[in-house]
Structures are given as C-alpha cells and as structure tokens.
Amino acid sequence: MSELTTAHFLFLSAALFIIGMVGVLTRRNVLIIFMCVELMLNAVNVTFIGFAWEQNALTGQIFALFVIAVAAAEAVIGLGIVMALSRRLDTVDIDEVRQLRE
C-alpha cells in the first residue's frame, strides 16, 4: 500500500477546484453557484491541510479554520441575498437578476 503524499492532496484539491470553477462558469442558478464557490473554498482548505501535513505544522489547519469562517459568513450573506431576490423576482436564475441593472 502506498503512502499518502502531498501530490495526492494537491490532485484532490485541483480536481475539486476545477469542478467548482466549471460550476460557477456554466450554471445559471444562484444557489448552485454559491455551492460551487464553497467547493472551491474547500479545495483551498485541502491544499492548506496537505501542506501542513507535509511539514508537521498546525499553520495549515489554522488557515483552514479561517477559510471555513469566511465561507460561513459568505454563505449567510449569499443566502440572504438569494432569499431577497427570490421573494422579489420569484426566481433564482442569474439572467433574471441581471435584468435588475437595466
């Protein structure tokens, strides 16, 4: 059985980040876009944890906790915006939201 290396962490992180980035760029539902942003933030967390694991340090876990706190704040504010938009427009489609600018 092979040992876990930093390359494994980086491969998983890159895969999660790419999945999240594709979701942000291709989806039109605001809720799914927020979930993809959360997936991208978790990919960064995996990278922090992987490098901390390699160096036997706690700094990566500390940074990951800060990213989790920022992600929680982003989720609260984002979901508040989504609730306000869905009440006003009865949709969470990003194209409908863009019409508010005009």
C-alpha positions in Angstrom: 0.0 0.0 0.0 1.4 3.4 -1.0 1.9 6.2 1.5 -0.1 9.4 1.3 1.9 12.2 -0.2 1.4 15.9 -0.9 0.8 15.2 -4.5 -2.4 13.3 -3.5 -3.7 16.3 -1.6 -2.8 18.6 -4.5 -4.5 16.3 -7.0 -7.7 16.1 -5.0 -7.6 19.9 -4.4 -7.1 20.6 -8.1 -10.0 18.3 -9.0 -12.3 19.9 -6.5 -11.3 23.4 -7.6 -11.9 22.6 -11.3 -15.3 21.1 -10.6 -16.2 24.2 -8.6 -14.9 26.6 -11.3 -16.8 24.8 -14.1 -19.9 25.0 -12.0 -19.5 28.7 -11.4 -18.9 29.4 -15.1 -21.6 27.2 -16.5 -24.6 27.3 -14.1 -27.3 29.9 -14.0 -28.9 29.1 -10.7 -27.5 31.3 -7.9 -27.8 28.6 -5.3 -25.7 26.2 -7.3 -23.1 29.0 -8.0 -22.8 29.5 -4.2 -22.3 25.8 -3.7 -19.6 25.8 -6.3 -17.8 28.7 -4.6 -18.0 26.7 -1.3 -16.5 23.7 -3.2 -13.6 25.9 -4.4 -13.0 27.2 -0.9 -12.9 23.6 0.4 -10.4 22.8 -2.3 -8.1 25.5 -0.9 -8.7 24.0 2.6 -7.5 20.6 1.3 -4.3 22.3 0.0 -3.7 24.0 3.3 -4.2 20.8 5.2 -1.9 18.9 2.8 1.0 21.3 3.1 0.5 21.4 6.9 0.5 17.6 7.0 3.8 17.5 5.0 5.5 20.0 7.3 4.1 18.6 10.5 2.8 22.1 11.4 -0.5 23.5 12.5 -0.5 26.6 10.4 -2.4 24.9 7.5 -5.2 23.9 9.9 -5.3 27.4 11.4 -5.6 28.9 7.9 -8.3 26.3 7.0 -10.3 27.4 10.1 -10.1 31.0 8.9 -11.3 30.0 5.4 -14.2 28.0 7.0 -15.2 31.1 9.0 -15.1 33.3 5.9 -17.1 30.7 3.9 -19.7 30.6 6.7 -20.0 34.4 6.5 -20.2 34.3 2.7 -22.9 31.6 2.9 -25.0 33.6 5.3 -24.8 36.8 3.3 -25.2 35.0 0.0 -28.3 33.1 1.1 -29.8 36.3 2.4 -29.3 37.9 -1.0 -30.8 34.8 -2.7 -33.8 34.9 -0.4 -34.4 38.6 -1.1 -34.1 38.1 -4.8 -36.4 35.0 -4.8 -39.0 37.0 -3.0 -38.8 39.9 -5.3 -38.4 38.1 -8.7 -39.8 34.6 -7.9 -36.7 33.1 -9.4 -33.0 32.3 -8.7 -31.9 32.5 -12.3 -28.8 34.7 -12.7 -30.1 36.0 -16.1 -33.2 37.4 -14.4 -31.1 39.1 -11.7 -29.0 40.8 -14.4 -32.2 42.5 -15.7 -32.4 44.5 -12.5 -29.5 46.6 -13.7 -31.4 47.9 -16.7 
